Amino acid sequence: MSVEAGIKVSKVSKWFGGLTALSDVTLEVEPGQTLALLGPNGAGKTTLLRIVAGLAKPSSGSARAGSEDLSESPESLRRQLGVLSHQTMLYEDLTARENLSFYGKLYGLDDLEMQVSSGLTAVGLNDRADDRVRTYSRGMKQRLAIARATIHDPEYLLFDEPYSGLDVTGRDILTERISSFREQGRTAILVTHYLHQALDLGDRFVMLAKGRVVGEGVCGEMGISDLEELYRKAGRDSE
């Protein structure tokens, strides 16, 4: 698969028993672009991201990265995904350094020690690298989870509410990291409730409500007041 390939979601629906979580969702992320995936709680954002990450299968439709079906999640494709979910996927009784070393070994990284040190520096945790994760604040754990999700330099970034739990310093670090990935030409989907960050970091946005696409556009052409009104309307539609 070419690393220049983007992500394409075609007519994806997902049902949980009698509950419809997603209904006929279609969207596309061009290679090297960041899509801001927006919507109120319960809109289906996390479910869609899990499908794109290969962690759940759609009930109908397809999600692809280039020619690869993401629901099949072959090993070669998983190695190109950097996933940050609501769970940090960290081992609380290991240190930050040990956590990143563990994941780096899983990915077979060369120069592991250097990559771990670089990852810790990037999220401002070098001074706490040898402390056990269970001693960390929620924001510090989130920052370490960002380093964990990107330790292998993935081509595709799938971030679900990465700003959750971060203080101002943590938000600044994350914004810098996402900006850096954009400059490197990574393809990304960013789920967030922070609309200013969505406009600043995204190339395009898609708004979901009740599992359906209710709005989309170019971030650079959308003012914050217009996006806030669209978000409020999506919230009303979800009631």
ROPADREN-581945 format. One record per residue: x, y, z of N, C-alpha, C in turn; residue in three letters. Coordinates in steps of 0.02 Angstrom, whole numbers, plus 50000, padded with zeros to 5 digits. Each point is the difference from the previous one (the first is absolute). Layout:
N
XYZXYZXYZALA;...
***
This chain:
239
500424994050000499585006050000500445006250000MET;499845004849959500375006249997499875004150063SER;500535003050027499915004350059499675006549981VAL;499915001249933499665006049978499244999150000GLU;499774994050017499294998549997499635003650057ALA;499415002449984499585003150051499514994950030GLY;499535002550038499494995950033499325001549969ILE;499644994749983499345000849970499494995750036LYS;499485003150024499444996650033499405000549954VAL;499724994249982499464999849950499374996750028SER;499485004050009499344997550019500024995350060LYS;500375002150051500084995950060499415000850047VAL;499724994450020499494999750052500234995150054SER;499785001350062500174995550055499414999650047LYS;499784993750013499444998950046500244996050059TRP;499745001750059500104996150060499314997850023PHE;499814993949982499324997750014499515004449962GLY;499545003250035499525004449968500235007249996GLY;500615001550023500265006850001500425001349938LEU;499855005449965500395002149942500525005150023THR;500644998049998500545004650021500255004249942ALA;500004997149940500215003549939499524998149944LEU;499855004949957499534998849947500255003049934SER;500254995849956500185001949932500515005849999ASP;500524999350040500515005350005500514999249944VAL;500115005449964500515000349948500445006150011THR;500664999050000500475005550006500674997849971LEU;500425004949986500664998549972500515004750030GLU;500584997250016500575004050024500544999449947VAL;500155005549968500525000049948500684998750032GLU;500464996949962500684998850026500315006450027PRO;500274999650060500355005750030499545005150032GLY;499354998850001499535004750029499764997650068GLN;499755004850040499704998550065499255001549996THR;499604995150018499285000850003499805000850073LEU;499645005450016499725001050067499304996950000ALA;499914994950042499364996650006499645002650061LEU;499445003449989499665003750052499304997550011LEU;499705002050056499324998250015499894999350075GLY;499375000450022499854999350071500124993050026PRO;499974999050065500064993450029499474995449971ASN;500214993949985499534995149972499895000649926GLY;500405004249966499905001149928500264994249958ALA;500454995950029500284994449962500735000949982GLY;500315005250027500705001549982500474994450021LYS;499964997850062500454994850024499884993449963THR;499374998449987499854993949963500325000249931THR;499955005749966500295000749934500764999450004LEU;500305003250049500734999650006500234992950015LEU;499624996350040500174993150013499974995749937ARG;499535001549956499964996449937500605001649956ILE;500195006449997500585001949960500644997050029VAL;500024999350066500594997150032500034992449995ALA;499484997049973499994992749994499814996550065GLY;499735003950048499814997150065499284997750001LEU;499625001849950499304997949993499844999449926ALA;499544995749984499804999049930499345003649987LYS;499925003049942499365003249984499474994749987PRO;499375001750015499454995549983499894999849925SER;500135005749967499995000449928500465005749979SER;500194999949936500465005049975500724998050011GLY;500465004549985500714998450005500415006050021SER;500584998650030500495005150017500674997549974ALA;500355004349961500614997849968500555005350008ARG;500614997650003500595004249994500344997849935ALA;499955004249950500234997849934499584994249976GLY;500324994549982499644994149976499864995150057SER;500235001450060499934995350056499345001150037GLU;499654994550014499395000350040500205000450073ASP;499825005650033500215001150069499674995150048LEU;499424997349983499674995350045500374993350002SER;500414998649949500404993950000500645001050042GLU;500225006350005500565002050043500614995449993SER;500284999449939500614995949993500575003050039PRO;500484995750018500575002250041500375005949968GLU;500094999749934500365005449966499655006750008SER;499334999950003499625006150008499995002350073LEU;499944995450047499995001950070500645003750020ARG;500554998249969500645003250015500025007349975ARG;499535001749957499985006949974499485004350036GLN;499654997150049499495003650037500265002250068LEU;499875006250018500135002550067499345001750032GLY;499784996150049499325000650027500035002450073VAL;499655005450013499915002450068499264999950016LEU;499804995450044499304999150017499865002750069SER;499404998750026499835002250068500414996350052HIS;500244994149983500444996250045500725001649982GLN;500425001550050500695002049986500434994249975THR;499804993850017500384994149982500705000150032MET;500055002850059500625000350036500004995050058LEU;500594997750018500084995550057500195004150061TYR;499545000250048500065004550057500614998550044GLU;500204993750004500564998250044500675000249965ASP;500015002049937500625001249964500155007549999LEU;500625001749991500185007149992499815002349930THR;500035006549990499865002749933500504997249949ALA;500634999850020500514997349955499874992749983ARG;499814996250050499874992949989499394998949956GLU;499495004250008499414999649957500185001149927ASN;500375005449987500175001449930500484994849972LEU;500454997450042500454994749977499614993849981SER;499504998350041499584994149986499665000749932PHE;499685005749988499655000949937500495000649942TYR;500575003150012500515000449947500254993249979GLY;500094995550048500224993249984499464996349961LYS;499365001250016499474996849962500035001949926LEU;500195006249988500045002449931500694998749969TYR;500454996950037500664998349974500415006049981GLY;499975005350041500355006149984500764999350005LEU;500355003049953500725000750006500145006050045ASP;500605000350027500205005650043499465001450052ASP;499804994750035499445000450046500115005250055LEU;500594999950029500135004650055499935007349978GLU;500265001549940499955006849974499275001849985MET;499624995349972499305001349983499595001250063GLN;500134996250052499655000950064500165006850030VAL;500635001750002500205006450027499695005849961SER;499994999449934499705005149958499265000750013SER;499664994250008499285000150013499845003350066GLY;500394998650051499895003050066500135007549998LEU;500525002149965500155007149994499445003749964THR;499734996949949499485003249959499385001650040ALA;499864996150052499405001250041500185002850069VAL;500625002250008500195003450061500034995750062GLY;500214993649992500004995550058500694997150015LEU;500525002849971500674997250012500195000150074ASN;499785005250036500195000550071499634995050044ASP;499474996949973499624994950038500034993249966ARG;500504999149957500034994049958500054993650040ALA;500315000350059500124993950039499544999350060ASP;499465003950000499484999350050499454995449974ASP;499704996250046499474995549979499395004149978ARG;499664997449950499445003749971499445001150050VAL;499924995550048499465000850049500095006250044ARG;500605003049998500125006150038499855006249958THR;499814999149938499885005649955499305002950009TYR;499945006449986499335003149995499664997649936SER;499355001449996499634998049940500305003249937ARG;500175006450005500285003549942500674997149979GLY;500424998050048500644997049984499914993349966MET;499524996150024499864993649968499775001049928LYS;499595005249989499785001449932500585001949955GLN;500455004050026500595001949961500434993849983ARG;500084995550049500384993949987499644995649949LEU;499344999950004499624996149951500105002649929ALA;500085006549993500145002949934500674997649975ILE;500504999850045500664997449981499954992649983ALA;499614996350038499904992849986499694998949931ARG;499515004149983499644999149936500425001949939ALA;500535003850012500405002449943500734997850002THR;500174995450046500684997850009500294997049936ILE;499564996949958500234996649940499945004249937HIS;499905006650009499985004749944499484997849947ASP;499364999550020499494997249955499825004949944PRO;499764997349945499775004049944499295002750012GLU;499614996450039499305001950013499915001150075TYR;499715005750018499875001750069499255000350013LEU;499784996350050499294999750018499945001950074LEU;499815006250013500005002750067499285001350023PHE;499804996650054499335000750027500035004350063ASP;499785006149996499995004750056500695000550034GLU;500525001549961500675000150031500105005650050PRO;499595005349996500075005650047499674998750067TYR;499634994550006499654998450062500504999150057SER;499885003650055500424999250059500645003950000GLY;500155003749946500635003749996499935007050029LEU;500525002250035500015006950023500265004349942ASP;500095006550013500205004649947500674997949969VAL;500484998050042500654997849975499934993949956THR;499594995350023499894993949962499665001449933GLY;499515004550001499665001749937500485003349950ARG;500455004250027500495003249956500484994949970ASP;500214995250041500454994749975499654995949946ILE;499374998150012499634996049952499905003849935LEU;499825006450005499905004049940500645000349959THR;500575000850034500645000249965500144993349966GLU;499834994550034500134993449972499574998849938ARG;499365001850004499564999049942500215004449942ILE;500205006150016500255004549947500614997149966SER;500454997050041500604997049972499824994249954SER;499524995850021499794994449958499715002549934PHE;499615005550003499725002849939500555002249952ARG;500525003350028500565002349960500374994249967GLU;499994994250034500334994049973499564996349949GLN;499395002549989499574997049950499634993850023GLY;499904999450066499624994350026499255001049986ARG;499654994549992499275000149990499684998650068THR;499515004250019499744999550069499255001250003ALA;499694996850050499325001550020500045002150074ILE;499735005950014500035002850068499285001050025LEU;499814996150051499365000950032500105004850058VAL;499615005450001500095004950054499365004050010THR;499925002550062499475004850016500275007150000HIS;500655000749992500315006749999499985002749929TYR;499525004449987499885002249932500555004549974LEU;500315004050043500555004249978500584995749975HIS;500164994750038500534995449978499824996549935GLN;499364998349993499774996849938500145004449940ALA;499845006450005500125004649945500745001249989LEU;500395000550054500715001449994500394994149971ASP;499804993950019500394994149983499724996049942LEU;499365000849985499694996149948500045003249931GLY;500004995849949499925002449931499275000249981ASP;499654994750020499284999649990499674997750065ARG;499345000950005499644997450057499384996449977PHE;499784995250040499364996549991499645000250066VAL;499375001949999499585000350061499514994249998MET;499984996250055499534994550007499475001750052LEU;499404997349990499465000350050499574993849989ALA;499874996450054499604993949996500264995249947LYS;500674999649994500304995249955499995001949927GLY;499805006149984499965002349931500445006149989ARG;500245000949940500365006149982499495005649990VAL;500075005450041499535005649995500345006449978VAL;500654999749989500365005849975500724998349985GLY;500295003549953500714999149984500245006149962GLU;500665001050000500275005849966500755000650009GLY;500265005549974500715001550004500125004450062VAL;500464997850043500115003750062500215007249988CYS;500425001149950500245006749986499475004749974GLY;499424997249980499465004249973499435000850050GLU;500084997350060499475000150050500205004250060MET;499605005050017500135004050059499784996350063GLY;500295001850057499854996550062499265000750019ILE;499715005949989499295001050018499554995649958SER;500164999249936499594995749957500074992750021ASP;500614998050018500114993150021499644998650066LEU;500025004950045499664999250064499254999349990GLU;499715003849954499294999549986499834993249970GLU;500424997649955499894993349971500044994750054LEU;500465000950047500084995250055499385000150045TYR;499765006050015499405000650042499404996849966ARG;499945001049934499454997049963500054992450002LYS;500614997449993500094992750004499794997450068ALA;500155004050053499794998150067499254999950007GLY;499675005049972499265000150003499704994249962ARG;500304998449943499754994549959500084993350035ASP;500474999750048500144993750036499554999050060SER;499615005250018499574999450060499384995949986GLU;
***
